[in-house]
Amino acid sequence: MRDWLDNRTGFRALSKHLLDEPLPSGVGWWFVTGSIVLFLLSVQLLTGVLLAVFYSPSPDHAYDSVRFIMERVTFGRVLRGLHFFGASFIVIAAVVHMLRVVAFGSYKKPRELNWVVGVLLLLIILAFALTGYLLPWDQKAYWATTVTLNIARSVPLAGNFVSGLLKGGTDLGALTLMRWYAAHVFLLPACLIVFTVAHIYLMRRHGISGPVKAVPGPMHPFYPYQAIRDTIAIAVVFGLLLTMAVAFNAPLDALADPTDATYVPRPEWYFMSLFELLKHFPGPLEPVATVIIPGLVLTLLFLLPFLDRRPDREPGKRLIVIASFVFVFAIIGALTYQGFHSTPPASAQSDQAIARGEARAAGQRRGPVMVEDVFKNVQALKGITVDEFMGTMGLMSASLGLCCNDCHPGAGTDKVVWESDENPRKVLARQMAFMVQAINRDNFSGRQAVTCWTCHRLRLTPLETPRLDQFYGEAINELDDVISKAEGVPSATQLLDKYLAAIGGADKAAGMTSIAATGKVVAFGSFGGGGNFEYFAQAPDKRAMLSHLPDGESNRTFDGRTGWFAIPLAVVPKYPLTGGELDGARIDAQLSFPTQIARALTGLRVGPVTDIDGKDVYLLQGNGARGAFVSLYFDIKSGLLVRTIRYTPSKIGKVPTQVDYEDYRDVGGVKFPYKWTVTWLDGRDVFDFADVKFNVPIDPAKFGEPVLTLPPATRAAR
């Protein structure tokens, strides 16, 4: 068999060529650096391919796909850690290899061209690190890339062209991410392979330079002598890399926020010196730091073997070269140290930035509030944010018809211990959650086809036996959550045109730029008592529903980028929205203005005719971001919108939020529903509008983070 394979492939000759390379006497441990670099390049390529299987290169999905890799993919956290920390390892290994070549004078004749190829490989490695920056689409990625684009713009003459080429559009967004992703996974790997092969070929052609001073003795083959050293060195390096990947999480900041001008970008350590150098050449001198100094260093680096042409290889006889490298690396080290220890002056920061800095100094978490930050003993649902956790728990309790205190004794009082496992029902619920996750993972490729509701339907124990009277009775037909386009119904465009005509015409509806309203609210199905509310909406995507209740403020806000939910007497009184809930808040804000339905939702489709409270309605459905979608129900006769249901994903199923609209009245020529019934998994609020105004100025603070206030009775008690 081996003879047959050798006859077809010639693997014996190839193995002999690779393993029997003659090495000069005296070659030792210093010559393992090149093999370490080659091994780390292989690790980066392999882990990069595996990460690409789960990664989605779009601003809507990139951040969540990275979170998915770290939280839900088996060994995903370690896989990303290997790739992330591997970038630092390979930069260190490449620089050490270069310094070894300089110290041993291995760049001299006849190896000049191999030195040039090696410098190009170093630049490709740094380009990998740079393009990989943006891919997580978190705060650090966004703002560090913004700095990079500004640096590119400072290049004389070609700056705008280079910046535009890197950006891909007018703003840093989807086109930028796609271009950097394409460079990271297609262009740069192709260049890396070509130049690596060229580097190895030239090294084999001219041979290893060997010790600075020739060591008497015969040549010996690469295998097994040097191969053993290479294997040991590679094993040690990989052991260190794997330890870091297991022991430390690869960092992931908050979701990228282009409106957060207070964020201070911090590049990785290998770019910190260039970042710090910019501070020493401000304004019109910026090209000195971005082009002239780096360009001069690179030019001298490329020309080194042509400038140092003497045959001497001993470091003591090449003092100018050695001193130059010592000087350059001393400057790089000093700038890096200074960069990590310098902070912007307090006067240059906004109040928001100062507050964030104080929070970081106090050890508070930056970014999304994770369930592990708030609760203890979370097992089946760990690795998700608080807002997703609350929606998931709501889905679970609604499916079984239970309340919090059915699993957590004392819930609703100050004596509850949420982490306690004394209640067997809670332990069983956890086991069921693990089971449902396994069913979906093993049978439906992770798609949430089976949920708590699938079996329980408001029962603690699912029905086991068919009910014959129901079996032979009239079938109860329920539409699937996601519908398909039906036949014999109007198109989505016709349905929306009729709706706009019904509320007063497309032109009048398009003239709405803001809504400000007040009225009465009955919260949580009267459990929360009655109170007043304020409603604000600002086109295209800002919205706030502020309820003033006897027990405190109940607020839902979205300012176009960030959203918040605050509720009195809750387990978590206030938390930021992320993921699916943030997408839902964005959809709610966009759909506040009827003319935006067609722009806010994609894949619009009209399903079969159904009914609500005995009225026939058309069902229009469209998709939002990251798995969210919305169903809109229009009265067939009047064309008015009577219900919306938006669905957002969670760890154990889709989380619905329903709004029913009634009592349409004319406001400035546009009909507006004066009664809203908002139903979600944890409660129901009924809003009766009293005063509605269009196109009035609204304080932007209304859409921002809510300020929690205690009810008067509680304040008096304190």
DOZAMI-87109 format. One line per 2 residues: number of its first residue (from 0); for each residue z, x negated, y of C-alpha. Coordinates in steps of 0.02 Angstrom, whole numbers, plus 50000, padded with zeros to 5 digits. Layout:
BEGIN
NUM> Z:X:Y | ...
This chain:
BEGIN
0> 50000:50000:50000 | 50047:49861:50121
2> 49886:49768:50079 | 49785:49927:50110
4> 49874:49956:50277 | 49849:49774:50327
6> 49664:49785:50283 | 49645:49936:50398
8> 49758:49882:50541 | 49788:49695:50528
10> 49975:49720:50557 | 50021:49557:50469
12> 49919:49454:50591 | 49992:49552:50737
14> 50171:49528:50674 | 50139:49342:50649
16> 50068:49329:50825 | 50219:49417:50900
18> 50358:49339:50797 | 50293:49163:50772
20> 50268:49120:50954 | 50310:48935:50972
22> 50451:48901:51094 | 50498:48735:51172
24> 50657:48651:51113 | 50808:48694:51219
26> 50763:48878:51251 | 50929:48971:51253
28> 51022:49122:51318 | 50948:49116:51494
30> 50780:49165:51421 | 50840:49335:51357
32> 50822:49415:51530 | 50640:49462:51508
34> 50675:49551:51342 | 50819:49647:51423
36> 50702:49708:51561 | 50571:49761:51433
38> 50703:49855:51331 | 50772:49946:51484
40> 50596:49995:51536 | 50575:50072:51363
42> 50739:50167:51380 | 50686:50236:51549
44> 50517:50292:51481 | 50593:50376:51329
46> 50734:50465:51422 | 50612:50513:51560
48> 50498:50599:51434 | 50645:50694:51359
50> 50708:50748:51530 | 50533:50807:51579
52> 50538:50931:51434 | 50673:51030:51526
54> 50634:50989:51708 | 50541:51107:51825
56> 50462:51020:51977 | 50481:51157:52109
58> 50613:51183:52245 | 50658:51352:52168
60> 50694:51280:51996 | 50721:51091:52007
62> 50907:51096:52048 | 50946:51227:51917
64> 50844:51137:51785 | 50946:50978:51814
66> 51105:51080:51802 | 51038:51160:51643
68> 51006:50988:51568 | 51182:50929:51607
70> 51275:51088:51560 | 51178:51171:51419
72> 51061:51048:51334 | 51139:50961:51185
74> 51184:50785:51242 | 51093:50825:51404
76> 51231:50751:51510 | 51220:50587:51415
78> 51030:50590:51421 | 51027:50608:51610
80> 51165:50477:51623 | 51060:50352:51525
82> 50913:50384:51642 | 51015:50384:51802
84> 51123:50232:51768 | 50976:50148:51681
86> 50889:50141:51850 | 51029:50030:51917
88> 51034:49926:51758 | 50848:49892:51765
90> 50852:49842:51949 | 50993:49720:51910
92> 50903:49653:51756 | 50738:49632:51850
94> 50822:49539:51994 | 50920:49427:51873
96> 50758:49390:51780 | 50672:49345:51944
98> 50816:49233:51997 | 50811:49146:51827
100> 50625:49113:51852 | 50660:49043:52026
102> 50807:48936:51968 | 50704:48862:51823
104> 50547:48842:51929 | 50450:48946:51802
106> 50333:49012:51935 | 50245:48845:51955
108> 50073:48796:51891 | 49996:48866:51780
110> 50104:49024:51794 | 50066:49072:51974
112> 49975:49233:51929 | 50113:49288:51811
114> 50238:49270:51954 | 50128:49382:52063
116> 50118:49512:51924 | 50308:49501:51904
118> 50335:49536:52090 | 50220:49687:52075
120> 50323:49748:51927 | 50482:49733:52031
122> 50402:49840:52167 | 50348:49969:52036
124> 50527:49977:51971 | 50590:50008:52148
126> 50454:50140:52172 | 50517:50227:52015
128> 50692:50231:52089 | 50625:50296:52255
130> 50517:50436:52184 | 50654:50487:52063
132> 50769:50516:52212 | 50695:50683:52261
134> 50682:50761:52089 | 50859:50837:52074
136> 50828:50928:52240 | 51009:50913:52294
138> 51077:50867:52465 | 51070:50681:52433
140> 50892:50692:52368 | 50830:50796:52514
142> 50907:50697:52656 | 50878:50524:52582
144> 50695:50573:52561 | 50692:50633:52741
146> 50750:50460:52795 | 50613:50383:52685
148> 50479:50490:52767 | 50543:50444:52939
150> 50533:50260:52891 | 50355:50285:52831
152> 50313:50368:52997 | 50370:50212:53090
154> 50232:50105:53013 | 50116:50053:53157
156> 49946:50138:53163 | 49953:50212:52986
158> 50127:50288:52998 | 50077:50470:53018
160> 49947:50455:52880 | 50070:50375:52758
162> 50206:50501:52799 | 50084:50645:52779
164> 50022:50576:52614 | 50201:50566:52548
166> 50253:50735:52619 | 50099:50834:52569
168> 50125:50967:52702 | 50206:51004:52869
170> 50381:51010:52794 | 50473:50925:52653
172> 50453:51056:52518 | 50360:51107:52362
174> 50208:50996:52393 | 50319:50846:52427
176> 50417:50872:52267 | 50258:50895:52165
178> 50180:50736:52235 | 50334:50632:52203
180> 50352:50704:52029 | 50169:50666:51991
182> 50193:50487:52051 | 50354:50469:51951
184> 50287:50533:51784 | 50100:50493:51792
186> 50047:50362:51920 | 50192:50240:51910
188> 50207:50241:51718 | 50020:50201:51706
190> 50040:50057:51829 | 50197:49998:51739
192> 50111:49992:51570 | 49958:49900:51638
194> 50058:49767:51731 | 50186:49747:51590
196> 50047:49713:51466 | 49968:49591:51590
198> 50137:49506:51616 | 50167:49483:51430
200> 49987:49426:51401 | 49998:49293:51536
202> 50168:49238:51472 | 50098:49216:51296
204> 49941:49131:51362 | 50036:48995:51455
206> 50195:48998:51351 | 50377:48999:51404
208> 50416:48865:51532 | 50571:48809:51438
210> 50720:48712:51509 | 50708:48628:51679
212> 50717:48459:51593 | 50625:48440:51429
214> 50739:48434:51277 | 50679:48319:51138
216> 50639:48407:50977 | 50504:48507:50891
218> 50440:48679:50943 | 50520:48824:50848
220> 50462:49005:50821 | 50527:49153:50919
222> 50591:49233:50757 | 50727:49219:50704
224> 50810:49099:50827 | 50773:49175:50997
226> 50751:49350:50923 | 50935:49351:50872
228> 50989:49304:51049 | 50878:49440:51122
230> 50946:49570:51001 | 51127:49527:51039
232> 51097:49529:51227 | 51004:49696:51217
234> 51143:49772:51110 | 51275:49719:51237
236> 51175:49789:51384 | 51138:49952:51294
238> 51321:49968:51244 | 51372:49954:51427
240> 51238:50079:51480 | 51287:50204:51345
242> 51471:50187:51390 | 51433:50229:51572
244> 51324:50377:51522 | 51462:50447:51412
246> 51611:50408:51525 | 51536:50460:51692
248> 51432:50609:51748 | 51270:50567:51835
250> 51304:50634:52011 | 51229:50798:52070
252> 51266:50853:52247 | 51253:51029:52317
254> 51085:51117:52320 | 50969:51045:52454
256> 50999:51129:52622 | 50869:51084:52756
258> 50975:51171:52887 | 51127:51059:52858
260> 51093:50927:52991 | 51273:50866:52972
262> 51241:50787:52803 | 51248:50597:52807
264> 51119:50528:52683 | 51178:50385:52573
266> 51043:50298:52470 | 51079:50210:52306
268> 51152:50036:52318 | 50985:49948:52290
270> 50913:50027:52448 | 51072:50020:52552
272> 51026:49855:52637 | 50864:49927:52704
274> 50955:50084:52760 | 51085:49980:52852
276> 50952:49865:52927 | 50882:50015:53023
278> 51044:50027:53123 | 51017:49851:53192
280> 50843:49890:53258 | 50852:50061:53342
282> 50718:50154:53438 | 50557:50057:53472
284> 50622:49909:53370 | 50627:50013:53211
286> 50462:49940:53142 | 50549:49770:53139
288> 50668:49836:53006 | 50545:49947:52914
290> 50386:49841:52915 | 50401:49666:52988
292> 50555:49597:52899 | 50521:49676:52727
294> 50336:49631:52744 | 50376:49450:52785
296> 50497:49435:52637 | 50370:49512:52517
298> 50229:49401:52582 | 50333:49244:52557
300> 50385:49308:52385 | 50203:49331:52331
302> 50152:49161:52404 | 50300:49064:52332
304> 50203:48975:52191 | 50063:48929:52313
306> 50184:48864:52446 | 50293:48765:52324
308> 50157:48668:52233 | 50255:48511:52186
310> 50283:48491:51999 | 50472:48467:52017
312> 50572:48607:51934 | 50750:48544:51959
314> 50845:48654:52086 | 50911:48499:52174
316> 50733:48446:52216 | 50687:48620:52283
318> 50826:48643:52409 | 50720:48742:52534
320> 50670:48871:52402 | 50845:48886:52330
322> 50926:48895:52502 | 50801:49028:52558
324> 50843:49140:52410 | 51030:49113:52436
326> 51010:49158:52620 | 50907:49315:52587
328> 51024:49379:52451 | 51176:49342:52560
330> 51100:49448:52698 | 51059:49587:52574
332> 51236:49582:52506 | 51314:49585:52680
334> 51204:49732:52734 | 51244:49826:52574
336> 51430:49799:52597 | 51419:49852:52778
338> 51318:50006:52732 | 51447:50068:52608
340> 51591:50040:52728 | 51515:50111:52887
342> 51527:50294:52938 | 51454:50385:53088
344> 51574:50402:53236 | 51670:50565:53246
346> 51590:50606:53414 | 51420:50611:53331
348> 51474:50744:53205 | 51483:50930:53225
350> 51643:51026:53190 | 51568:51077:53024
352> 51534:50897:52976 | 51710:50843:53026
354> 51784:50983:52920 | 51679:50929:52773
356> 51733:50749:52795 | 51916:50801:52799
358> 51889:50903:52641 | 51812:50754:52553
360> 51956:50642:52612 | 52079:50769:52541
362> 51992:50759:52373 | 51911:50929:52381
364> 51749:50958:52287 | 51585:50955:52380
366> 51451:51078:52329 | 51463:51231:52217
368> 51634:51290:52162 | 51633:51275:51973
370> 51735:51387:51860 | 51834:51235:51799
372> 51890:51206:51978 | 51975:51376:51985
374> 52026:51424:51808 | 52106:51331:51664
376> 52065:51343:51478 | 51885:51398:51507
378> 51787:51364:51347 | 51640:51479:51309
380> 51587:51495:51491 | 51623:51323:51562
382> 51494:51228:51663 | 51446:51374:51776
384> 51489:51418:51955 | 51624:51542:52004
386> 51500:51674:52064 | 51403:51665:51900
388> 51568:51671:51804 | 51626:51827:51895
390> 51460:51913:51860 | 51469:51861:51678
392> 51647:51927:51658 | 51591:52089:51741
394> 51450:52106:51616 | 51572:52078:51474
396> 51701:52204:51534 | 51569:52335:51578
398> 51491:52321:51406 | 51657:52354:51319
400> 51726:52477:51448 | 51876:52365:51481
402> 51970:52303:51634 | 52040:52131:51669
404> 52215:52175:51608 | 52149:52227:51437
406> 52126:52042:51398 | 52239:51962:51530
408> 52410:52048:51533 | 52476:52061:51709
410> 52304:52054:51791 | 52314:52136:51961
412> 52489:52068:51990 | 52558:51899:52040
414> 52626:51871:51864 | 52462:51850:51771
416> 52429:51686:51679 | 52241:51683:51661
418> 52236:51533:51544 | 52353:51610:51416
420> 52281:51641:51242 | 52424:51752:51184
422> 52315:51908:51182 | 52211:51910:51021
424> 52078:52015:51107 | 52043:51874:51230
426> 52026:51748:51089 | 51907:51865:50997
428> 51803:51891:51155 | 51783:51703:51170
430> 51726:51690:50989 | 51602:51831:51017
432> 51534:51742:51171 | 51505:51585:51067
434> 51422:51691:50934 | 51303:51776:51056
436> 51256:51609:51132 | 51218:51540:50958
438> 51113:51693:50912 | 51006:51676:51069
440> 50993:51487:51051 | 50946:51486:50867
442> 50836:51641:50862 | 50766:51672:51036
444> 50740:51496:51107 | 50889:51520:51223
446> 50821:51682:51298 | 50961:51809:51321
448> 50888:51939:51204 | 51059:51987:51134
450> 51206:52025:51250 | 51373:52114:51237
452> 51289:52276:51290 | 51162:52264:51147
454> 51295:52315:51021 | 51448:52381:51111
456> 51385:52511:51236 | 51559:52547:51308
458> 51642:52535:51137 | 51765:52404:51077
460> 51685:52406:50905 | 51498:52436:50886
462> 51438:52585:50785 | 51393:52539:50607
464> 51309:52697:50542 | 51166:52801:50615
466> 51216:52974:50680 | 51100:53094:50588
468> 51104:53230:50720 | 51047:53102:50847
470> 50920:53031:50725 | 50837:53201:50701
472> 50867:53257:50879 | 50769:53221:51036
474> 50744:53036:51061 | 50825:52953:51211
476> 50693:52840:51284 | 50756:52700:51394
478> 50639:52582:51482 | 50654:52398:51449
480> 50733:52293:51586 | 50566:52207:51614
482> 50423:52332:51615 | 50237:52312:51586
484> 50101:52386:51695 | 50070:52569:51651
486> 49908:52666:51646 | 49868:52815:51757
488> 49989:52769:51896 | 49953:52710:52074
490> 49935:52525:52107 | 50076:52428:52187
492> 49979:52423:52351 | 49952:52611:52351
494> 50136:52641:52314 | 50194:52529:52455
496> 50068:52603:52577 | 50133:52778:52538
498> 50312:52717:52563 | 50273:52639:52732
500> 50182:52797:52786 | 50331:52903:52731
502> 50455:52807:52838 | 50348:52814:52994
504> 50196:52702:52971 | 50164:52519:52934
506> 50150:52471:53118 | 50320:52543:53166
508> 50401:52469:53011 | 50326:52299:53050
510> 50403:52309:53223 | 50579:52302:53150
512> 50653:52129:53175 | 50839:52168:53165
514> 50957:52307:53111 | 51135:52334:53173
516> 51236:52479:53105 | 51413:52544:53084
518> 51493:52682:52981 | 51625:52731:52853
520> 51646:52656:52681 | 51740:52711:52526
522> 51766:52554:52424 | 51779:52527:52236
524> 51760:52710:52193 | 51905:52755:52311
526> 52019:52624:52227 | 51995:52511:52377
528> 52025:52651:52500 | 51922:52703:52649
530> 51877:52600:52799 | 51743:52553:52923
532> 51594:52439:52897 | 51467:52341:52997
534> 51292:52306:52933 | 51176:52174:53006
536> 51003:52116:52955 | 50889:51991:53041
538> 50708:51963:52987 | 50652:51880:52882
540> 50803:51842:52771 | 50976:51863:52848
542> 51098:52000:52801 | 51283:52042:52814
544> 51384:52189:52750 | 51559:52179:52823
546> 51686:52308:52761 | 51854:52323:52847
548> 51974:52395:52717 | 52161:52430:52713
550> 52188:52281:52598 | 52079:52160:52697
552> 51898:52113:52725 | 51762:52138:52595
554> 51609:52040:52651 | 51440:51994:52581
556> 51339:51876:52692 | 51179:51776:52681
558> 51113:51667:52824 | 50943:51624:52753
560> 51006:51476:52650 | 51186:51504:52597
562> 51278:51659:52543 | 51460:51709:52528
564> 51562:51845:52443 | 51738:51886:52501
566> 51845:52024:52429 | 52030:52067:52453
568> 52158:52055:52313 | 52035:51968:52198
570> 52061:51824:52076 | 51951:51718:52190
572> 51959:51797:52364 | 51807:51703:52431
574> 51672:51595:52354 | 51496:51533:52397
576> 51347:51606:52306 | 51238:51493:52200
578> 51102:51511:52071 | 51061:51690:52024
580> 51184:51772:52144 | 51113:51672:52289
582> 50937:51725:52239 | 51000:51905:52234
584> 51073:51891:52409 | 50907:51821:52471
586> 50812:51966:52393 | 50932:52093:52470
588> 50905:52015:52641 | 50716:52011:52625
590> 50705:52191:52562 | 50806:52251:52712
592> 50637:52259:52799 | 50511:52372:52707
594> 50355:52274:52755 | 50423:52118:52667
596> 50427:52192:52491 | 50252:52130:52448
598> 50291:51955:52516 | 50465:51938:52443
600> 50419:51986:52264 | 50284:51917:52151
602> 50197:51992:52001 | 50212:52170:52067
604> 50181:52300:51931 | 50200:52489:51920
606> 50280:52554:51762 | 50278:52727:51683
608> 50343:52879:51776 | 50530:52904:51750
610> 50662:53014:51830 | 50823:52997:51931
612> 50938:53149:51937 | 50795:53262:51884
614> 50670:53194:52011 | 50512:53108:51952
616> 50496:52933:52022 | 50374:52788:52014
618> 50449:52623:51959 | 50387:52466:52048
620> 50448:52299:51984 | 50428:52123:52051
622> 50494:51949:52018 | 50608:51843:52125
624> 50656:51661:52101 | 50731:51582:51945
626> 50727:51732:51829 | 50783:51864:51954
628> 50683:52024:51967 | 50695:52192:52056
630> 50655:52372:52009 | 50615:52491:52152
632> 50608:52679:52123 | 50502:52787:52240
634> 50509:52977:52245 | 50338:53041:52187
636> 50334:53184:52313 | 50402:53103:52470
638> 50359:52922:52435 | 50532:52868:52495
640> 50632:52731:52411 | 50778:52810:52317
642> 50847:52665:52214 | 50837:52478:52191
644> 50908:52378:52046 | 50904:52190:52053
646> 50938:52085:51900 | 51001:51907:51907
648> 51031:51793:51757 | 51201:51740:51693
650> 51261:51642:51542 | 51273:51795:51429
652> 51144:51916:51502 | 51066:51991:51657
654> 51183:52053:51794 | 51123:52214:51878
656> 51162:52273:52053 | 51106:52449:52099
658> 51086:52533:52269 | 51048:52719:52286
660> 50976:52781:52452 | 50996:52958:52522
662> 50994:53056:52684 | 50843:52979:52773
664> 50848:53007:52962 | 50734:52957:53104
666> 50785:52803:53204 | 50660:52757:53339
668> 50515:52828:53239 | 50567:52748:53074
670> 50661:52841:52938 | 50819:52753:52880
672> 50934:52804:52735 | 51105:52850:52806
674> 51196:52848:52639 | 51199:52699:52519
676> 51290:52693:52353 | 51307:52514:52297
678> 51355:52494:52114 | 51388:52330:52025
680> 51481:52280:51868 | 51650:52271:51955
682> 51646:52426:52064 | 51555:52549:52175
684> 51552:52564:52365 | 51485:52714:52461
686> 51424:52679:52637 | 51397:52824:52760
688> 51303:52760:52913 | 51347:52834:53082
690> 51258:52726:53210 | 51097:52629:53172
692> 50999:52524:53298 | 50842:52421:53279
694> 50787:52263:53369 | 50953:52219:53449
696> 51022:52042:53467 | 51144:51989:53329
698> 51270:51848:53335 | 51214:51719:53203
700> 51396:51696:53154 | 51392:51868:53074
702> 51286:51797:52933 | 51392:51642:52903
704> 51545:51605:52799 | 51670:51750:52811
706> 51843:51719:52880 | 51976:51797:52769
708> 52105:51902:52857 | 52262:51977:52784
710> 52298:52164:52805 | 52430:52208:52938
712> 52563:52251:52807 | 52545:52084:52722
714> 52551:51989:52887 | 52709:52082:52937
716> 52791:52040:52770 | 52758:51857:52799
